């Protein structure tokens, strides 16, 4: 059995202008702001999970599907909306939520808004590819309106308005550099007279990215090219991204790992076999379990093949 635990993450307040006398009503024109906030929240949480789990290649299964953010009650005054998470848990679990990467992502977003407000550097753990997403937040707000979110410090809120939005946009250059963790198929490689060469990596989402490799990495890259039907490589290093967060090219390869498509891939997040068997066992009615002979371990051949029965 499972139940849903309600965890209130924070309040999002729409302040000023038409919200000042809203009396707890929310203009539907600002609903896109809540949708965009969730997008920023989820993308930041993904990158925070990757930062905390550098040894894992992929997000845990169903990561985004399990992120369910719902609106709570509307409250009077400056039209406050309670941002509530619905978390699935075992029926016998305590109604206690342990902070995770989504809660951490909310803190990072608050810190980014506060940094832009005070004209200070962004927090180091703000993912670079998330920054352009702030440009699509607050587009429905009027000049005298702003968004305010509660933080862990009850005496200080994080504010977002047209001025802060413009500051963030100005910091988003036409392109930026960030760490990469990519996996794909080598489609092309060419050698230079010195200092390695260039290659093209075809990613799982269909995008092809050009990059450079050193002479020390030459044999691994060329092997991956020759065996591109059965071999994939995972690259960690530095990449250049466009303003919309899409990778443009691989600037540096710090580490390179190969794996064969024929290998059985170990999933560290897969459910252990004993847990799977236990769940199957729970689904069988008690009356069916009662039909199993008590001496089955001793007389298995008797029950299966009709052999002579032995006394336990």
C-alpha positions in Angstrom: 0.0 0.0 0.0 1.1 3.6 -0.6 0.0 7.0 0.6 0.7 10.6 -0.4 2.7 12.8 1.9 2.0 16.6 1.5 5.1 18.7 1.9 4.8 22.5 1.7 8.0 23.7 0.1 7.3 27.5 0.2 4.9 30.3 -0.5 4.9 32.2 -3.8 3.4 35.6 -3.4 2.3 37.8 -6.2 2.6 41.4 -4.9 1.9 45.0 -6.0 -0.4 46.3 -8.7 -3.5 44.2 -9.3 -2.6 41.8 -6.6 -2.6 44.3 -3.8 -6.4 44.2 -3.5 -6.8 40.7 -4.8 -8.4 39.3 -1.6 -7.0 35.9 -2.2 -7.8 35.7 -5.9 -5.2 34.7 -8.5 -5.4 36.2 -12.0 -5.2 33.3 -14.5 -2.9 35.5 -16.6 0.0 34.7 -14.2 -0.4 30.9 -14.3 2.5 30.7 -16.8 4.7 32.1 -14.1 4.0 29.1 -11.9 4.6 26.7 -14.8 7.9 28.4 -15.6 9.0 28.4 -12.0 8.4 24.6 -11.9 10.4 24.1 -15.0 13.3 26.0 -13.5 12.9 24.1 -10.3 13.0 20.7 -12.0 15.9 21.5 -14.2 17.9 22.8 -11.3 17.0 19.7 -9.3 18.3 17.5 -12.1 21.6 19.2 -12.3 21.9 19.2 -8.5 21.3 15.4 -8.5 24.0 15.0 -11.1 26.4 17.1 -9.1 25.7 15.0 -6.0 26.0 11.7 -7.9 28.9 12.1 -10.3 29.5 8.4 -10.5 26.1 7.7 -12.0 25.4 8.1 -15.7 21.7 8.7 -15.7 19.0 10.2 -13.5 17.2 7.6 -11.4 14.3 6.1 -13.2 11.1 8.2 -13.2 12.9 11.2 -11.7 10.7 13.8 -13.4 7.6 11.7 -13.1 8.0 11.6 -9.4 8.3 15.4 -9.1 4.7 16.4 -8.5 4.3 20.0 -7.5 0.7 21.2 -6.8 -0.8 24.5 -5.7 -2.1 24.6 -2.2 -4.5 27.2 -0.9 -4.8 30.8 -2.0 -4.3 33.3 0.8 -5.5 36.9 1.1 -3.3 39.9 1.0 -0.7 39.8 -1.7 -2.2 36.7 -3.3 0.0 34.0 -1.7 0.1 30.5 -3.2 1.3 27.6 -1.2 3.6 25.4 -3.3 3.0 21.8 -2.1 4.8 18.6 -3.1 2.9 15.3 -3.2 5.3 12.5 -2.3 4.4 8.9 -2.6 5.4 6.8 0.4 4.7 3.4 2.0 1.5 3.3 4.0 3.3 2.6 7.2 5.9 5.3 6.7 6.0 8.4 9.0 4.6 11.6 7.5 8.1 13.1 7.6 9.9 14.4 4.4 13.6 14.3 4.3 15.0 17.2 2.2 16.2 16.2 -1.2 17.6 17.7 -4.4 14.3 19.4 -5.2 14.3 21.3 -1.8 18.0 22.2 -2.5 17.0 23.4 -6.0 14.4 25.8 -4.4 17.1 27.2 -2.2 19.5 27.7 -5.2 16.8 29.6 -7.1 16.1 31.8 -4.1 19.9 32.5 -3.8 20.1 33.4 -7.5 17.3 35.9 -7.3 18.8 37.5 -4.1 22.2 37.7 -5.8 20.7 39.5 -8.8 18.8 41.8 -6.6 21.9 42.9 -4.7 24.1 42.7 -7.8 26.3 40.0 -6.4 27.7 36.9 -8.1 25.4 33.9 -8.6 25.8 31.0 -6.2 28.4 28.5 -7.4 25.8 25.6 -7.5 23.5 27.5 -9.9 23.6 25.4 -13.1 24.7 27.6 -16.0 22.1 26.1 -18.4 19.4 27.2 -16.0 20.2 30.9 -16.1 18.6 31.6 -19.5 15.3 30.1 -18.2 14.9 33.0 -15.8 14.4 35.2 -19.0 10.9 33.5 -19.4 9.9 34.1 -15.8 7.9 37.2 -14.9 6.8 38.0 -18.5 3.2 38.5 -17.5 4.0 40.9 -14.6 3.4 44.6 -14.9 5.9 47.3 -14.0 4.5 47.7 -10.5 4.2 44.0 -9.7 6.7 41.4 -8.5 7.0 37.8 -7.2 8.2 37.0 -3.7 9.1 33.6 -2.3 9.6 32.5 1.3 13.1 31.2 2.2 14.6 29.2 5.1 15.3 32.6 6.7 11.8 33.8 7.8 13.1 37.4 8.0 14.2 37.5 4.4 12.3 36.7 1.1 13.5 36.2 -2.4 12.1 38.8 -4.8 11.8 38.6 -8.6 10.7 41.6 -10.7 11.4 43.2 -14.1 14.7 44.8 -12.8 16.0 41.5 -11.4 14.9 39.7 -14.6 16.8 42.1 -16.8 20.0 41.8 -14.6 19.8 38.0 -15.0 19.3 38.3 -18.8 22.3 40.6 -19.1 24.5 38.1 -17.3 23.4 35.4 -19.7 25.9 35.8 -22.5 25.4 34.6 -26.0 27.2 31.4 -24.9 28.7 30.1 -21.7 30.9 27.2 -20.5 30.0 24.5 -18.1 30.9 21.0 -17.1 29.6 18.2 -19.3 28.8 14.5 -18.8 27.8 13.1 -22.1 27.4 9.6 -23.6 27.1 8.7 -27.2 28.4 7.2 -30.4 31.6 8.4 -32.2 30.6 9.2 -35.8 33.7 10.9 -37.0 37.3 11.5 -36.0 40.2 13.2 -37.7 43.8 13.5 -36.6 45.8 16.6 -36.6 49.5 16.7 -37.2 50.0 17.3 -33.5 48.0 17.8 -30.2 45.3 15.2 -30.9 42.4 15.8 -33.2 38.6 16.4 -33.6 35.6 14.1 -33.4 31.8 14.1 -33.5 29.8 12.5 -30.8 26.2 11.5 -31.6 24.0 11.7 -28.4 21.0 9.6 -27.5 18.6 12.4 -28.2 19.8 12.7 -31.8 22.1 15.7 -31.4 25.6 15.6 -32.8 28.3 17.5 -31.0 31.9 18.3 -32.3 34.8 18.1 -29.9 38.5 17.9 -29.5 40.7 15.2 -28.0 44.4 15.0 -27.0 47.0 12.6 -28.3 46.7 10.5 -25.1 43.0 10.0 -26.0 43.5 9.2 -29.6 43.5 5.4 -29.4 40.3 5.3 -27.4 38.5 7.7 -29.7 39.6 5.9 -32.9 38.6 2.5 -31.4 35.2 3.9 -30.6 34.9 5.1 -34.2 35.8 1.8 -35.7 33.4 0.0 -33.4 30.7 2.6 -33.4 27.9 0.0 -34.0 28.7 -1.8 -30.7 30.7 0.7 -28.6 29.7 3.9 -26.7 31.8 6.4 -24.9 31.1 8.5 -21.9 32.8 11.9 -21.7 33.3 14.3 -18.8 34.9 17.6 -19.3 34.0 21.1 -20.4 31.5 22.2 -23.0 30.2 25.4 -24.6 26.5 26.0 -24.4 24.2 28.4 -26.3 22.0 30.8 -24.4 19.0 28.5 -24.4 21.1 25.8 -22.6 21.9 23.6 -25.6 25.4 22.3 -26.0 27.3 23.7 -28.9 30.7 21.9 -28.7 33.0 19.9 -26.5 35.9 22.1 -25.4 37.9 19.7 -23.3 37.7 16.0 -22.5 38.9 15.3 -18.9 37.9 11.6 -18.8 36.7 9.1 -21.3 35.1 5.7 -20.5 34.0 3.0 -23.0 31.3 0.4 -22.7 30.0 -2.2 -25.1 26.3 -2.4 -26.0 26.5 -6.1 -25.6 27.4 -5.8 -22.0 24.7 -6.2 -19.4 24.3 -2.8 -17.9 24.1 -2.6 -14.1 21.4 -0.4 -12.8 22.3 0.7 -9.2 18.7 2.0 -8.7 17.1 -1.3 -9.8 14.9 -3.0 -7.1 16.7 -5.9 -5.4 15.3 -9.3 -6.4 14.3 -10.2 -2.9 12.1 -7.1 -2.7 10.5 -7.9 -6.0 9.8 -11.5 -4.8 8.4 -10.1 -1.5 6.0 -7.9 -3.4 4.8 -10.8 -5.5 4.3 -12.8 -2.3 2.2 -10.1 -0.8 -0.1 -10.1 -3.8 -1.0 -13.8 -3.3 -4.1 -14.4 -1.1 -3.6 -16.2 2.2 -5.9 -19.0 1.1 -3.6 -19.8 -1.8 -0.6 -19.9 0.4 -2.5 -22.3 2.7 -2.7 -24.8 -0.2 1.0 -25.3 -0.3 2.0 -28.6 1.3 4.0 -28.3 4.5 6.4 -31.0 3.4 7.0 -29.6 -0.1 10.8 -29.2 0.6 11.1 -32.9 1.4 8.7 -34.3 -1.2 9.1 -31.9 -4.1 9.5 -34.8 -6.6 6.4 -36.4 -5.2 4.3 -33.3 -5.9 5.9 -32.6 -9.2 6.4 -36.0 -10.7 4.5 -38.5 -8.6 7.6 -40.1 -7.1 7.5 -42.1 -3.9 6.7 -39.9 -0.9 9.2 -39.7 1.9 8.3 -39.2 5.5 9.7 -35.9 6.9 
